[in-house]
Amino acid sequence: ATRSILWLNDDYIVVYDRATSNKTGLFKRWNLTLTTNPAVNGKVATETMPSGQQLFVQSLLPLTSTITARNVVGDLTTIAELENAQFVITIQDPSNPTDTRFLHVLQGADAGAAMVPATYAQSTGGTAFDGAVFGATAVWFPVNAANPSMATTLPAPAGVHTAMVTGLVPNGSYSVSVAGNAIAVAAGAGFTADAAGVLRLTF
C-alpha cells in the first residue's frame, strides 16, 4: 500500500491511497478517527464540532464504496484516558477487490458554510491518473508509481484554473500544453516539479 497526501491550504486536504493484496477476497479499509459522531449521507461524512466548525469527508474512490461510522469506546483496545477522538468512519469496497484505490477530499469549514462538491475524474490518455475536481481546482495522482518518461493527458473541466499533478520526479522537468479542455503533460522542458514531485499549473 502507498499513500499520497496533498495539503492545499487550511481548508482542503486530498488523500490518495493505493492498496493491493496478493490474494482475492481480502478487505481493504480506509479509516478516519473523529471526535464527534459524523452524519453519513451517501458518499459524504460530515462532522460538526460543538463550536459549529465542520469537517466534510467526500469519498470519490472506490466508486462502489460504503461509509459507516461507529463509536469505538467499547472496542477491546480501550480508548486512552481523556482521549476525545472516539468515533471512526470506515470506507471500503464491499466486493473486496484485489486492487483498490481510495480518493478522499477533506474540507474544513466554518459553522453554516456549505460543502464544495468534489467529483472524480480520470486521465484521457497516456499514463493513468485519478483526479479530484472541486471548485476551481483539480488534483491528480498516478494510479501506479510514476516513471520519469511519463506522459499523460488530463481533462480541464470548465471553471478549473489550477491543476496539481502529483507523483512526478522531484525537481523533474516537464512540458505542458493546454488545448481546449485538455492538459498534456510529458517529460521535457518548460515546467519544473517541486521537491515533492508536484507540478502546479495555473491557466
C-alpha positions as CSV (number, residue, x, y, z in Angstrom):
1,A,0.0,0.0,0.0
2,T,1.2,3.6,-0.7
3,R,-0.3,6.9,0.3
4,S,-0.2,10.4,-1.2
5,I,-1.4,13.4,0.7
6,L,-1.7,16.9,-0.8
7,W,-2.4,19.7,1.7
8,L,-3.7,22.5,-0.4
9,N,-4.3,25.1,2.3
10,D,-6.0,25.5,5.7
11,D,-9.3,24.2,4.2
12,Y,-8.5,21.3,1.9
13,I,-6.6,18.0,2.2
14,V,-6.7,15.4,-0.7
15,V,-5.7,11.9,0.2
16,Y,-5.0,9.1,-2.4
17,D,-4.2,5.5,-1.3
18,R,-3.2,2.5,-3.4
19,A,-3.9,-0.9,-1.8
20,T,-3.2,-4.3,-3.5
21,S,-3.3,-7.7,-2.0
22,N,-1.7,-11.0,-3.2
23,K,-5.0,-12.9,-2.7
24,T,-8.6,-12.2,-3.5
25,G,-11.4,-11.6,-1.0
26,L,-9.2,-9.6,1.5
27,F,-10.8,-6.4,2.8
28,K,-9.1,-3.0,2.3
29,R,-10.5,-0.3,4.6
30,W,-9.9,3.5,4.9
31,N,-10.4,4.7,8.4
32,L,-10.5,8.2,9.9
33,T,-10.9,8.9,13.6
34,L,-13.2,11.8,14.7
35,T,-14.2,13.5,17.9
36,T,-17.9,13.6,17.3
37,N,-20.3,11.2,15.6
38,P,-20.5,12.1,11.9
39,A,-23.6,12.3,9.8
40,V,-23.3,10.0,6.8
41,N,-25.1,10.8,3.6
42,G,-24.2,8.6,0.7
43,K,-20.5,9.3,-0.1
44,V,-20.2,12.2,2.4
45,A,-19.5,12.1,6.1
46,T,-19.9,15.4,8.0
47,E,-18.5,16.0,11.4
48,T,-19.8,19.0,13.3
49,M,-18.0,20.3,16.4
50,P,-19.7,21.8,19.4
51,S,-18.4,25.2,18.1
52,G,-20.2,24.6,14.8
53,Q,-16.9,24.0,12.8
54,Q,-17.4,21.4,10.2
55,L,-15.3,18.7,8.5
56,F,-16.6,17.3,5.2
57,V,-15.2,14.0,4.1
58,Q,-16.0,13.2,0.5
59,S,-15.3,9.7,-0.8
60,L,-14.6,9.6,-4.6
61,L,-12.9,6.2,-4.8
62,P,-13.7,3.3,-4.7
63,L,-16.7,4.0,-6.9
64,T,-18.7,1.3,-5.1
65,S,-17.5,2.2,-1.6
66,T,-19.7,2.3,1.5
67,I,-19.2,4.6,4.5
68,T,-20.0,3.5,8.1
69,A,-19.4,5.3,11.4
70,R,-19.2,3.8,14.8
71,N,-18.3,4.6,18.4
72,V,-15.1,2.7,19.3
73,V,-15.1,3.2,23.0
74,G,-16.4,-0.4,23.5
75,D,-13.6,-2.0,21.4
76,L,-11.3,-4.4,23.0
77,T,-8.5,-1.9,22.6
78,T,-9.7,0.7,25.0
79,I,-9.7,4.4,24.4
80,A,-6.8,6.2,26.3
81,E,-7.8,8.2,29.3
82,L,-9.0,11.7,28.3
83,E,-8.9,10.8,24.6
84,N,-11.7,12.7,22.9
85,A,-11.4,11.1,19.5
86,Q,-13.9,8.2,19.9
87,F,-15.6,7.8,16.6
88,V,-14.3,6.1,13.4
89,I,-15.6,6.3,9.9
90,T,-14.7,3.3,7.7
91,I,-14.8,3.3,3.9
92,Q,-14.4,0.2,1.8
93,D,-15.5,-1.6,-1.3
94,P,-17.6,-4.5,-0.1
95,S,-16.6,-6.6,-3.0
96,N,-13.1,-6.8,-1.6
97,P,-11.2,-6.5,-5.0
98,T,-7.5,-7.4,-5.2
99,D,-6.6,-3.9,-6.3
100,T,-8.2,-0.8,-4.8
101,R,-7.7,2.9,-5.0
102,F,-9.0,5.3,-2.3
103,L,-9.5,9.0,-3.1
104,H,-10.9,11.4,-0.5
105,V,-11.3,15.2,-0.2
106,L,-11.3,16.6,3.3
107,Q,-12.7,20.1,3.7
108,G,-12.7,22.1,6.9
109,A,-15.4,24.8,7.0
110,D,-16.8,27.4,9.4
111,A,-20.2,26.9,11.0
112,G,-23.0,27.1,8.5
113,A,-20.7,27.1,5.5
114,A,-21.6,24.9,2.5
115,M,-19.5,22.0,1.3
116,V,-17.8,22.4,-2.1
117,P,-18.8,19.3,-4.0
118,A,-15.9,17.2,-5.4
119,T,-16.1,14.9,-8.4
120,Y,-13.9,12.1,-9.6
121,A,-12.1,12.4,-12.9
122,Q,-9.7,10.3,-15.0
123,S,-6.9,10.9,-17.4
124,T,-7.9,10.5,-21.0
125,G,-4.7,9.2,-22.5
126,G,-1.2,8.0,-21.6
127,T,-0.1,7.2,-18.1
128,A,-3.2,6.6,-16.0
129,F,-4.1,9.3,-13.4
130,D,-7.1,9.6,-10.9
131,G,-8.2,13.1,-10.0
132,A,-10.5,15.1,-7.7
133,V,-12.1,18.2,-9.1
134,F,-13.6,20.8,-6.7
135,G,-14.2,24.5,-7.1
136,A,-11.5,25.9,-9.4
137,T,-9.0,23.2,-8.5
138,A,-8.1,19.7,-9.9
139,V,-5.7,17.4,-8.1
140,W,-4.2,14.4,-9.9
141,F,-2.4,11.3,-8.7
142,P,-0.8,8.5,-10.8
143,V,-2.8,5.2,-10.5
144,N,0.5,3.4,-10.3
145,A,4.1,4.6,-9.5
146,A,5.0,7.3,-11.9
147,N,8.1,6.9,-14.1
148,P,10.4,9.6,-15.4
149,S,9.2,9.2,-19.0
150,M,5.6,9.5,-18.1
151,A,3.2,11.3,-20.5
152,T,-0.5,11.9,-19.7
153,T,-3.5,13.8,-20.9
154,L,-5.8,15.3,-18.3
155,P,-9.2,16.9,-18.6
156,A,-9.5,20.5,-17.7
157,P,-13.2,20.9,-16.8
158,A,-14.8,24.3,-17.2
159,G,-14.2,26.5,-14.2
160,V,-10.9,24.8,-13.2
161,H,-8.0,27.3,-13.1
162,T,-5.4,25.4,-11.0
163,A,-4.2,21.8,-11.6
164,M,-1.9,20.0,-9.2
165,V,-0.2,17.0,-10.8
166,T,1.5,14.7,-8.2
167,G,3.7,11.7,-8.3
168,L,6.2,13.2,-10.6
169,V,10.0,13.1,-10.4
170,P,11.2,15.5,-7.7
171,N,12.5,18.7,-9.3
172,G,11.9,17.0,-12.7
173,S,11.3,18.9,-15.9
174,Y,8.1,18.6,-17.9
175,S,6.5,20.0,-21.0
176,V,2.9,21.2,-20.7
177,S,0.4,22.2,-23.3
178,V,-3.3,23.2,-22.9
179,A,-5.6,22.8,-25.8
180,G,-9.3,23.2,-25.3
181,N,-10.3,21.2,-22.2
182,A,-7.2,19.0,-22.2
183,I,-3.8,19.3,-20.5
184,A,-0.9,17.3,-21.9
185,V,2.0,16.7,-19.5
186,A,5.1,14.8,-20.5
187,A,8.8,14.6,-19.6
188,G,10.5,17.6,-21.3
189,A,11.4,21.2,-20.8
190,G,9.4,24.2,-19.7
191,F,8.0,23.4,-16.2
192,T,9.7,22.1,-13.1
193,A,8.0,19.9,-10.4
194,D,8.8,20.9,-6.8
195,A,10.9,18.9,-4.4
196,A,7.9,16.7,-3.6
197,G,7.2,15.8,-7.2
198,V,4.2,18.1,-7.6
199,L,3.6,20.3,-10.6
200,R,1.3,23.3,-10.1
201,L,-0.3,24.7,-13.2
202,T,-2.5,27.7,-13.5
203,F,-4.4,28.7,-16.6
